[in-house]
Amino acid sequence: MSQSSLNRRLTQVFGILLGMGIAVWLLRGFGVLTFLPGGIIWLLFLAAIAVAILSYVQKTWWRF
């Protein structure tokens, strides 16, 4: 897999995780998904941040 396609894939995963995190957060705030613990929302946001950092490192570090 080339670096540009890997970076594109990581960016897509970041967008999906961030979108899911925001959607779950909003639905929980509106009272639709009240059964979900707050830790799941934190995990989605932290996973999105980790993927964004990995995407940045992959783009700037030539050996990765």
mmJSON file of the N, C-alpha and C atoms, coordinates in Angstrom:
{"data_MODEL":{"atom_site":{
"group_PDB":["ATOM","ATOM","ATOM","ATOM","ATOM","ATOM","ATOM","ATOM","ATOM","ATOM","ATOM","ATOM","ATOM","ATOM","ATOM","ATOM","ATOM","ATOM","ATOM","ATOM","ATOM","ATOM","ATOM","ATOM","ATOM","ATOM","ATOM","ATOM","ATOM","ATOM","ATOM","ATOM","ATOM","ATOM","ATOM","ATOM","ATOM","ATOM","ATOM","ATOM","ATOM","ATOM","ATOM","ATOM","ATOM","ATOM","ATOM","ATOM","ATOM","ATOM","ATOM","ATOM","ATOM","ATOM","ATOM","ATOM","ATOM","ATOM","ATOM","ATOM","ATOM","ATOM","ATOM","ATOM","ATOM","ATOM","ATOM","ATOM","ATOM","ATOM","ATOM","ATOM","ATOM","ATOM","ATOM","ATOM","ATOM","ATOM","ATOM","ATOM","ATOM","ATOM","ATOM","ATOM","ATOM","ATOM","ATOM","ATOM","ATOM","ATOM","ATOM","ATOM","ATOM","ATOM","ATOM","ATOM","ATOM","ATOM","ATOM","ATOM","ATOM","ATOM","ATOM","ATOM","ATOM","ATOM","ATOM","ATOM","ATOM","ATOM","ATOM","ATOM","ATOM","ATOM","ATOM","ATOM","ATOM","ATOM","ATOM","ATOM","ATOM","ATOM","ATOM","ATOM","ATOM","ATOM","ATOM","ATOM","ATOM","ATOM","ATOM","ATOM","ATOM","ATOM","ATOM","ATOM","ATOM","ATOM","ATOM","ATOM","ATOM","ATOM","ATOM","ATOM","ATOM","ATOM","ATOM","ATOM","ATOM","ATOM","ATOM","ATOM","ATOM","ATOM","ATOM","ATOM","ATOM","ATOM","ATOM","ATOM","ATOM","ATOM","ATOM","ATOM","ATOM","ATOM","ATOM","ATOM","ATOM","ATOM","ATOM","ATOM","ATOM","ATOM","ATOM","ATOM","ATOM","ATOM","ATOM","ATOM","ATOM","ATOM","ATOM","ATOM","ATOM","ATOM","ATOM","ATOM","ATOM","ATOM","ATOM","ATOM"],
"id":[1,2,3,4,5,6,7,8,9,10,11,12,13,14,15,16,17,18,19,20,21,22,23,24,25,26,27,28,29,30,31,32,33,34,35,36,37,38,39,40,41,42,43,44,45,46,47,48,49,50,51,52,53,54,55,56,57,58,59,60,61,62,63,64,65,66,67,68,69,70,71,72,73,74,75,76,77,78,79,80,81,82,83,84,85,86,87,88,89,90,91,92,93,94,95,96,97,98,99,100,101,102,103,104,105,106,107,108,109,110,111,112,113,114,115,116,117,118,119,120,121,122,123,124,125,126,127,128,129,130,131,132,133,134,135,136,137,138,139,140,141,142,143,144,145,146,147,148,149,150,151,152,153,154,155,156,157,158,159,160,161,162,163,164,165,166,167,168,169,170,171,172,173,174,175,176,177,178,179,180,181,182,183,184,185,186,187,188,189,190,191,192],
"type_symbol":["N","C","C","N","C","C","N","C","C","N","C","C","N","C","C","N","C","C","N","C","C","N","C","C","N","C","C","N","C","C","N","C","C","N","C","C","N","C","C","N","C","C","N","C","C","N","C","C","N","C","C","N","C","C","N","C","C","N","C","C","N","C","C","N","C","C","N","C","C","N","C","C","N","C","C","N","C","C","N","C","C","N","C","C","N","C","C","N","C","C","N","C","C","N","C","C","N","C","C","N","C","C","N","C","C","N","C","C","N","C","C","N","C","C","N","C","C","N","C","C","N","C","C","N","C","C","N","C","C","N","C","C","N","C","C","N","C","C","N","C","C","N","C","C","N","C","C","N","C","C","N","C","C","N","C","C","N","C","C","N","C","C","N","C","C","N","C","C","N","C","C","N","C","C","N","C","C","N","C","C","N","C","C","N","C","C","N","C","C","N","C","C"],
"label_atom_id":["N","CA","C","N","CA","C","N","CA","C","N","CA","C","N","CA","C","N","CA","C","N","CA","C","N","CA","C","N","CA","C","N","CA","C","N","CA","C","N","CA","C","N","CA","C","N","CA","C","N","CA","C","N","CA","C","N","CA","C","N","CA","C","N","CA","C","N","CA","C","N","CA","C","N","CA","C","N","CA","C","N","CA","C","N","CA","C","N","CA","C","N","CA","C","N","CA","C","N","CA","C","N","CA","C","N","CA","C","N","CA","C","N","CA","C","N","CA","C","N","CA","C","N","CA","C","N","CA","C","N","CA","C","N","CA","C","N","CA","C","N","CA","C","N","CA","C","N","CA","C","N","CA","C","N","CA","C","N","CA","C","N","CA","C","N","CA","C","N","CA","C","N","CA","C","N","CA","C","N","CA","C","N","CA","C","N","CA","C","N","CA","C","N","CA","C","N","CA","C","N","CA","C","N","CA","C","N","CA","C","N","CA","C","N","CA","C","N","CA","C","N","CA","C"],
"label_alt_id":[null,null,null,null,null,null,null,null,null,null,null,null,null,null,null,null,null,null,null,null,null,null,null,null,null,null,null,null,null,null,null,null,null,null,null,null,null,null,null,null,null,null,null,null,null,null,null,null,null,null,null,null,null,null,null,null,null,null,null,null,null,null,null,null,null,null,null,null,null,null,null,null,null,null,null,null,null,null,null,null,null,null,null,null,null,null,null,null,null,null,null,null,null,null,null,null,null,null,null,null,null,null,null,null,null,null,null,null,null,null,null,null,null,null,null,null,null,null,null,null,null,null,null,null,null,null,null,null,null,null,null,null,null,null,null,null,null,null,null,null,null,null,null,null,null,null,null,null,null,null,null,null,null,null,null,null,null,null,null,null,null,null,null,null,null,null,null,null,null,null,null,null,null,null,null,null,null,null,null,null,null,null,null,null,null,null,null,null,null,null,null,null],
"label_comp_id":["MET","MET","MET","SER","SER","SER","GLN","GLN","GLN","SER","SER","SER","SER","SER","SER","LEU","LEU","LEU","ASN","ASN","ASN","ARG","ARG","ARG","ARG","ARG","ARG","LEU","LEU","LEU","THR","THR","THR","GLN","GLN","GLN","VAL","VAL","VAL","PHE","PHE","PHE","GLY","GLY","GLY","ILE","ILE","ILE","LEU","LEU","LEU","LEU","LEU","LEU","GLY","GLY","GLY","MET","MET","MET","GLY","GLY","GLY","ILE","ILE","ILE","ALA","ALA","ALA","VAL","VAL","VAL","TRP","TRP","TRP","LEU","LEU","LEU","LEU","LEU","LEU","ARG","ARG","ARG","GLY","GLY","GLY","PHE","PHE","PHE","GLY","GLY","GLY","VAL","VAL","VAL","LEU","LEU","LEU","THR","THR","THR","PHE","PHE","PHE","LEU","LEU","LEU","PRO","PRO","PRO","GLY","GLY","GLY","GLY","GLY","GLY","ILE","ILE","ILE","ILE","ILE","ILE","TRP","TRP","TRP","LEU","LEU","LEU","LEU","LEU","LEU","PHE","PHE","PHE","LEU","LEU","LEU","ALA","ALA","ALA","ALA","ALA","ALA","ILE","ILE","ILE","ALA","ALA","ALA","VAL","VAL","VAL","ALA","ALA","ALA","ILE","ILE","ILE","LEU","LEU","LEU","SER","SER","SER","TYR","TYR","TYR","VAL","VAL","VAL","GLN","GLN","GLN","LYS","LYS","LYS","THR","THR","THR","TRP","TRP","TRP","TRP","TRP","TRP","ARG","ARG","ARG","PHE","PHE","PHE"],
"label_asym_id":["A","A","A","A","A","A","A","A","A","A","A","A","A","A","A","A","A","A","A","A","A","A","A","A","A","A","A","A","A","A","A","A","A","A","A","A","A","A","A","A","A","A","A","A","A","A","A","A","A","A","A","A","A","A","A","A","A","A","A","A","A","A","A","A","A","A","A","A","A","A","A","A","A","A","A","A","A","A","A","A","A","A","A","A","A","A","A","A","A","A","A","A","A","A","A","A","A","A","A","A","A","A","A","A","A","A","A","A","A","A","A","A","A","A","A","A","A","A","A","A","A","A","A","A","A","A","A","A","A","A","A","A","A","A","A","A","A","A","A","A","A","A","A","A","A","A","A","A","A","A","A","A","A","A","A","A","A","A","A","A","A","A","A","A","A","A","A","A","A","A","A","A","A","A","A","A","A","A","A","A","A","A","A","A","A","A","A","A","A","A","A","A"],
"label_entity_id":["1","1","1","1","1","1","1","1","1","1","1","1","1","1","1","1","1","1","1","1","1","1","1","1","1","1","1","1","1","1","1","1","1","1","1","1","1","1","1","1","1","1","1","1","1","1","1","1","1","1","1","1","1","1","1","1","1","1","1","1","1","1","1","1","1","1","1","1","1","1","1","1","1","1","1","1","1","1","1","1","1","1","1","1","1","1","1","1","1","1","1","1","1","1","1","1","1","1","1","1","1","1","1","1","1","1","1","1","1","1","1","1","1","1","1","1","1","1","1","1","1","1","1","1","1","1","1","1","1","1","1","1","1","1","1","1","1","1","1","1","1","1","1","1","1","1","1","1","1","1","1","1","1","1","1","1","1","1","1","1","1","1","1","1","1","1","1","1","1","1","1","1","1","1","1","1","1","1","1","1","1","1","1","1","1","1","1","1","1","1","1","1"],
"label_seq_id":[1,1,1,2,2,2,3,3,3,4,4,4,5,5,5,6,6,6,7,7,7,8,8,8,9,9,9,10,10,10,11,11,11,12,12,12,13,13,13,14,14,14,15,15,15,16,16,16,17,17,17,18,18,18,19,19,19,20,20,20,21,21,21,22,22,22,23,23,23,24,24,24,25,25,25,26,26,26,27,27,27,28,28,28,29,29,29,30,30,30,31,31,31,32,32,32,33,33,33,34,34,34,35,35,35,36,36,36,37,37,37,38,38,38,39,39,39,40,40,40,41,41,41,42,42,42,43,43,43,44,44,44,45,45,45,46,46,46,47,47,47,48,48,48,49,49,49,50,50,50,51,51,51,52,52,52,53,53,53,54,54,54,55,55,55,56,56,56,57,57,57,58,58,58,59,59,59,60,60,60,61,61,61,62,62,62,63,63,63,64,64,64],
"pdbx_PDB_ins_code":[null,null,null,null,null,null,null,null,null,null,null,null,null,null,null,null,null,null,null,null,null,null,null,null,null,null,null,null,null,null,null,null,null,null,null,null,null,null,null,null,null,null,null,null,null,null,null,null,null,null,null,null,null,null,null,null,null,null,null,null,null,null,null,null,null,null,null,null,null,null,null,null,null,null,null,null,null,null,null,null,null,null,null,null,null,null,null,null,null,null,null,null,null,null,null,null,null,null,null,null,null,null,null,null,null,null,null,null,null,null,null,null,null,null,null,null,null,null,null,null,null,null,null,null,null,null,null,null,null,null,null,null,null,null,null,null,null,null,null,null,null,null,null,null,null,null,null,null,null,null,null,null,null,null,null,null,null,null,null,null,null,null,null,null,null,null,null,null,null,null,null,null,null,null,null,null,null,null,null,null,null,null,null,null,null,null,null,null,null,null,null,null],
"Cartn_x":[0.851,0.0,0.899,0.647,1.489,1.149,2.031,1.84,0.606,0.331,-0.823,-2.135,-2.201,-3.44,-3.61,-2.489,-2.577,-3.024,-2.476,-2.855,-4.325,-4.783,-6.191,-7.08,-6.674,-7.455,-7.507,-6.364,-6.329,-7.2,-7.201,-8.048,-9.524,-9.882,-11.265,-11.668,-10.788,-11.077,-11.231,-10.378,-10.5,-11.865,-12.294,-13.591,-14.739,-14.659,-15.721,-15.79,-14.637,-14.624,-15.098,-14.664,-15.083,-16.576,-17.067,-18.502,-19.335,-18.875,-19.596,-19.578,-18.437,-18.348,-19.29,-19.338,-20.239,-21.692,-22.016,-23.393,-23.841,-22.983,-23.333,-23.462,-22.573,-22.619,-23.916,-24.305,-25.548,-26.771,-26.798,-27.942,-28.053,-26.93,-26.97,-27.45,-27.033,-27.489,-28.977,-29.527,-30.959,-31.771,-31.106,-31.802,-32.175,-31.661,-31.995,-31.142,-29.856,-28.936,-28.464,-29.386,-29.019,-28.352,-28.491,-27.926,-26.423,-25.863,-24.431,-23.639,-22.604,-21.775,-20.913,-20.515,-19.706,-18.334,-17.866,-16.563,-16.505,-17.623,-17.651,-17.428,-18.023,-17.83,-16.374,-15.79,-14.378,-13.492,-13.802,-13.007,-13.082,-14.263,-14.393,-13.565,-13.633,-12.865,-11.36,-10.95,-9.525,-9.0,-9.815,-9.401,-9.265,-10.168,-10.079,-8.806,-8.47,-7.249,-6.024,-6.033,-4.891,-4.705,-5.792,-5.691,-5.205,-5.636,-5.169,-3.673,-3.195,-1.757,-0.993,-1.511,-0.863,-0.816,-1.878,-1.904,-0.872,-0.749,0.234,1.662,1.912,3.244,3.569,2.588,2.806,3.147,2.53,2.775,4.137,4.619,5.854,7.073,6.896,8.021,8.212,9.286,9.485,9.589,10.024,10.19,8.918,7.868,6.679,5.746],
"Cartn_y":[-1.167,0.0,1.233,2.157,3.344,4.311,5.273,6.204,7.068,7.499,8.363,7.618,6.351,5.606,5.273,5.008,4.764,6.031,7.169,8.423,8.749,8.459,8.686,7.789,6.533,5.592,6.032,6.482,6.957,8.191,9.074,10.266,9.885,8.893,8.419,7.803,7.008,6.389,7.46,8.499,9.61,10.27,10.55,11.188,10.333,9.044,8.135,8.083,7.934,7.865,9.168,10.296,11.585,11.787,11.421,11.54,10.657,9.428,8.537,9.072,9.6,10.155,11.319,12.22,13.375,12.931,11.974,11.483,10.82,9.974,9.301,10.325,11.305,12.341,13.142,13.529,14.28,13.44,12.192,11.337,11.032,10.891,10.669,11.931,13.087,14.344,14.57,14.135,14.271,13.212,12.243,11.222,9.992,9.855,8.693,7.494,7.721,6.638,6.789,6.81,7.023,5.804,4.637,3.423,3.297,4.107,4.038,4.796,4.198,4.919,5.982,6.973,8.052,7.599,6.479,5.967,5.586,5.165,4.803,6.049,7.156,8.407,8.836,8.724,9.07,8.182,6.89,5.981,6.34,6.728,7.132,8.38,9.369,10.593,10.338,9.541,9.238,8.41,7.501,6.737,7.645,8.615,9.562,10.401,10.831,11.615,10.764,9.506,8.615,8.373,8.185,7.97,9.244,10.408,11.66,11.846,11.522,11.619,10.62,9.407,8.4,8.839,9.464,9.967,11.059,11.948,13.024,12.465,11.517,10.922,10.161,9.461,8.71,9.641,10.819,11.763,12.432,12.649,13.395,12.503,11.285,10.417,9.471,9.575,8.884,7.38,6.837,5.391,4.671,5.363,4.716,4.328],
"Cartn_z":[0.0,0.0,0.0,-0.898,-0.971,0.162,0.361,1.467,1.274,0.033,-0.179,0.052,-0.365,-0.132,1.35,2.042,3.477,4.211,3.809,4.452,4.169,2.959,2.622,3.466,3.643,4.447,5.914,6.436,7.827,8.008,7.026,7.098,7.072,6.272,6.233,7.577,8.156,9.454,10.522,10.465,11.406,11.285,10.065,9.86,10.344,10.099,10.532,12.053,12.71,14.178,14.797,14.235,14.773,14.562,13.387,13.121,14.026,14.24,15.145,16.573,16.993,18.344,18.552,17.58,17.682,17.644,16.767,16.668,17.972,18.537,19.795,20.917,20.937,21.969,21.887,20.671,20.501,20.837,20.365,20.658,22.141,22.803,24.259,24.978,24.474,25.069,24.895,23.762,23.518,24.252,24.859,25.629,24.83,23.611,22.795,23.188,23.407,23.755,25.203,26.113,27.509,28.141,27.527,28.106,27.855,26.948,26.663,27.712,28.238,29.206,28.512,29.269,28.725,28.265,28.79,28.39,26.916,26.364,24.938,24.089,24.492,23.757,23.849,25.028,25.195,24.336,24.28,23.458,21.975,21.502,20.105,19.812,20.7,20.493,20.605,21.573,21.72,20.55,20.04,18.862,17.648,17.5,16.391,16.507,17.708,17.905,17.609,18.053,17.8,16.301,15.568,14.128,13.43,13.905,13.313,13.539,14.724,15.003,14.151,14.026,13.194,11.73,11.254,9.885,9.687,10.652,10.558,10.578,11.471,11.566,10.283,9.735,8.507,7.353,7.342,6.255,6.373,7.595,7.775,7.991,8.453,8.734,7.564,6.863,5.594,5.711,6.856,6.989,7.336,7.726,8.211,7.084],
"occupancy":[1.0,1.0,1.0,1.0,1.0,1.0,1.0,1.0,1.0,1.0,1.0,1.0,1.0,1.0,1.0,1.0,1.0,1.0,1.0,1.0,1.0,1.0,1.0,1.0,1.0,1.0,1.0,1.0,1.0,1.0,1.0,1.0,1.0,1.0,1.0,1.0,1.0,1.0,1.0,1.0,1.0,1.0,1.0,1.0,1.0,1.0,1.0,1.0,1.0,1.0,1.0,1.0,1.0,1.0,1.0,1.0,1.0,1.0,1.0,1.0,1.0,1.0,1.0,1.0,1.0,1.0,1.0,1.0,1.0,1.0,1.0,1.0,1.0,1.0,1.0,1.0,1.0,1.0,1.0,1.0,1.0,1.0,1.0,1.0,1.0,1.0,1.0,1.0,1.0,1.0,1.0,1.0,1.0,1.0,1.0,1.0,1.0,1.0,1.0,1.0,1.0,1.0,1.0,1.0,1.0,1.0,1.0,1.0,1.0,1.0,1.0,1.0,1.0,1.0,1.0,1.0,1.0,1.0,1.0,1.0,1.0,1.0,1.0,1.0,1.0,1.0,1.0,1.0,1.0,1.0,1.0,1.0,1.0,1.0,1.0,1.0,1.0,1.0,1.0,1.0,1.0,1.0,1.0,1.0,1.0,1.0,1.0,1.0,1.0,1.0,1.0,1.0,1.0,1.0,1.0,1.0,1.0,1.0,1.0,1.0,1.0,1.0,1.0,1.0,1.0,1.0,1.0,1.0,1.0,1.0,1.0,1.0,1.0,1.0,1.0,1.0,1.0,1.0,1.0,1.0,1.0,1.0,1.0,1.0,1.0,1.0,1.0,1.0,1.0,1.0,1.0,1.0],
"B_iso_or_equiv":[0.0,0.0,0.0,0.0,0.0,0.0,0.0,0.0,0.0,0.0,0.0,0.0,0.0,0.0,0.0,0.0,0.0,0.0,0.0,0.0,0.0,0.0,0.0,0.0,0.0,0.0,0.0,0.0,0.0,0.0,0.0,0.0,0.0,0.0,0.0,0.0,0.0,0.0,0.0,0.0,0.0,0.0,0.0,0.0,0.0,0.0,0.0,0.0,0.0,0.0,0.0,0.0,0.0,0.0,0.0,0.0,0.0,0.0,0.0,0.0,0.0,0.0,0.0,0.0,0.0,0.0,0.0,0.0,0.0,0.0,0.0,0.0,0.0,0.0,0.0,0.0,0.0,0.0,0.0,0.0,0.0,0.0,0.0,0.0,0.0,0.0,0.0,0.0,0.0,0.0,0.0,0.0,0.0,0.0,0.0,0.0,0.0,0.0,0.0,0.0,0.0,0.0,0.0,0.0,0.0,0.0,0.0,0.0,0.0,0.0,0.0,0.0,0.0,0.0,0.0,0.0,0.0,0.0,0.0,0.0,0.0,0.0,0.0,0.0,0.0,0.0,0.0,0.0,0.0,0.0,0.0,0.0,0.0,0.0,0.0,0.0,0.0,0.0,0.0,0.0,0.0,0.0,0.0,0.0,0.0,0.0,0.0,0.0,0.0,0.0,0.0,0.0,0.0,0.0,0.0,0.0,0.0,0.0,0.0,0.0,0.0,0.0,0.0,0.0,0.0,0.0,0.0,0.0,0.0,0.0,0.0,0.0,0.0,0.0,0.0,0.0,0.0,0.0,0.0,0.0,0.0,0.0,0.0,0.0,0.0,0.0,0.0,0.0,0.0,0.0,0.0,0.0],
"pdbx_formal_charge":[null,null,null,null,null,null,null,null,null,null,null,null,null,null,null,null,null,null,null,null,null,null,null,null,null,null,null,null,null,null,null,null,null,null,null,null,null,null,null,null,null,null,null,null,null,null,null,null,null,null,null,null,null,null,null,null,null,null,null,null,null,null,null,null,null,null,null,null,null,null,null,null,null,null,null,null,null,null,null,null,null,null,null,null,null,null,null,null,null,null,null,null,null,null,null,null,null,null,null,null,null,null,null,null,null,null,null,null,null,null,null,null,null,null,null,null,null,null,null,null,null,null,null,null,null,null,null,null,null,null,null,null,null,null,null,null,null,null,null,null,null,null,null,null,null,null,null,null,null,null,null,null,null,null,null,null,null,null,null,null,null,null,null,null,null,null,null,null,null,null,null,null,null,null,null,null,null,null,null,null,null,null,null,null,null,null,null,null,null,null,null,null],
"auth_seq_id":[1,1,1,2,2,2,3,3,3,4,4,4,5,5,5,6,6,6,7,7,7,8,8,8,9,9,9,10,10,10,11,11,11,12,12,12,13,13,13,14,14,14,15,15,15,16,16,16,17,17,17,18,18,18,19,19,19,20,20,20,21,21,21,22,22,22,23,23,23,24,24,24,25,25,25,26,26,26,27,27,27,28,28,28,29,29,29,30,30,30,31,31,31,32,32,32,33,33,33,34,34,34,35,35,35,36,36,36,37,37,37,38,38,38,39,39,39,40,40,40,41,41,41,42,42,42,43,43,43,44,44,44,45,45,45,46,46,46,47,47,47,48,48,48,49,49,49,50,50,50,51,51,51,52,52,52,53,53,53,54,54,54,55,55,55,56,56,56,57,57,57,58,58,58,59,59,59,60,60,60,61,61,61,62,62,62,63,63,63,64,64,64],
"auth_comp_id":["MET","MET","MET","SER","SER","SER","GLN","GLN","GLN","SER","SER","SER","SER","SER","SER","LEU","LEU","LEU","ASN","ASN","ASN","ARG","ARG","ARG","ARG","ARG","ARG","LEU","LEU","LEU","THR","THR","THR","GLN","GLN","GLN","VAL","VAL","VAL","PHE","PHE","PHE","GLY","GLY","GLY","ILE","ILE","ILE","LEU","LEU","LEU","LEU","LEU","LEU","GLY","GLY","GLY","MET","MET","MET","GLY","GLY","GLY","ILE","ILE","ILE","ALA","ALA","ALA","VAL","VAL","VAL","TRP","TRP","TRP","LEU","LEU","LEU","LEU","LEU","LEU","ARG","ARG","ARG","GLY","GLY","GLY","PHE","PHE","PHE","GLY","GLY","GLY","VAL","VAL","VAL","LEU","LEU","LEU","THR","THR","THR","PHE","PHE","PHE","LEU","LEU","LEU","PRO","PRO","PRO","GLY","GLY","GLY","GLY","GLY","GLY","ILE","ILE","ILE","ILE","ILE","ILE","TRP","TRP","TRP","LEU","LEU","LEU","LEU","LEU","LEU","PHE","PHE","PHE","LEU","LEU","LEU","ALA","ALA","ALA","ALA","ALA","ALA","ILE","ILE","ILE","ALA","ALA","ALA","VAL","VAL","VAL","ALA","ALA","ALA","ILE","ILE","ILE","LEU","LEU","LEU","SER","SER","SER","TYR","TYR","TYR","VAL","VAL","VAL","GLN","GLN","GLN","LYS","LYS","LYS","THR","THR","THR","TRP","TRP","TRP","TRP","TRP","TRP","ARG","ARG","ARG","PHE","PHE","PHE"],
"auth_asym_id":["A","A","A","A","A","A","A","A","A","A","A","A","A","A","A","A","A","A","A","A","A","A","A","A","A","A","A","A","A","A","A","A","A","A","A","A","A","A","A","A","A","A","A","A","A","A","A","A","A","A","A","A","A","A","A","A","A","A","A","A","A","A","A","A","A","A","A","A","A","A","A","A","A","A","A","A","A","A","A","A","A","A","A","A","A","A","A","A","A","A","A","A","A","A","A","A","A","A","A","A","A","A","A","A","A","A","A","A","A","A","A","A","A","A","A","A","A","A","A","A","A","A","A","A","A","A","A","A","A","A","A","A","A","A","A","A","A","A","A","A","A","A","A","A","A","A","A","A","A","A","A","A","A","A","A","A","A","A","A","A","A","A","A","A","A","A","A","A","A","A","A","A","A","A","A","A","A","A","A","A","A","A","A","A","A","A","A","A","A","A","A","A"],
"auth_atom_id":["N","CA","C","N","CA","C","N","CA","C","N","CA","C","N","CA","C","N","CA","C","N","CA","C","N","CA","C","N","CA","C","N","CA","C","N","CA","C","N","CA","C","N","CA","C","N","CA","C","N","CA","C","N","CA","C","N","CA","C","N","CA","C","N","CA","C","N","CA","C","N","CA","C","N","CA","C","N","CA","C","N","CA","C","N","CA","C","N","CA","C","N","CA","C","N","CA","C","N","CA","C","N","CA","C","N","CA","C","N","CA","C","N","CA","C","N","CA","C","N","CA","C","N","CA","C","N","CA","C","N","CA","C","N","CA","C","N","CA","C","N","CA","C","N","CA","C","N","CA","C","N","CA","C","N","CA","C","N","CA","C","N","CA","C","N","CA","C","N","CA","C","N","CA","C","N","CA","C","N","CA","C","N","CA","C","N","CA","C","N","CA","C","N","CA","C","N","CA","C","N","CA","C","N","CA","C","N","CA","C","N","CA","C","N","CA","C","N","CA","C","N","CA","C"],
"pdbx_PDB_model_num":[1,1,1,1,1,1,1,1,1,1,1,1,1,1,1,1,1,1,1,1,1,1,1,1,1,1,1,1,1,1,1,1,1,1,1,1,1,1,1,1,1,1,1,1,1,1,1,1,1,1,1,1,1,1,1,1,1,1,1,1,1,1,1,1,1,1,1,1,1,1,1,1,1,1,1,1,1,1,1,1,1,1,1,1,1,1,1,1,1,1,1,1,1,1,1,1,1,1,1,1,1,1,1,1,1,1,1,1,1,1,1,1,1,1,1,1,1,1,1,1,1,1,1,1,1,1,1,1,1,1,1,1,1,1,1,1,1,1,1,1,1,1,1,1,1,1,1,1,1,1,1,1,1,1,1,1,1,1,1,1,1,1,1,1,1,1,1,1,1,1,1,1,1,1,1,1,1,1,1,1,1,1,1,1,1,1,1,1,1,1,1,1]
}}}
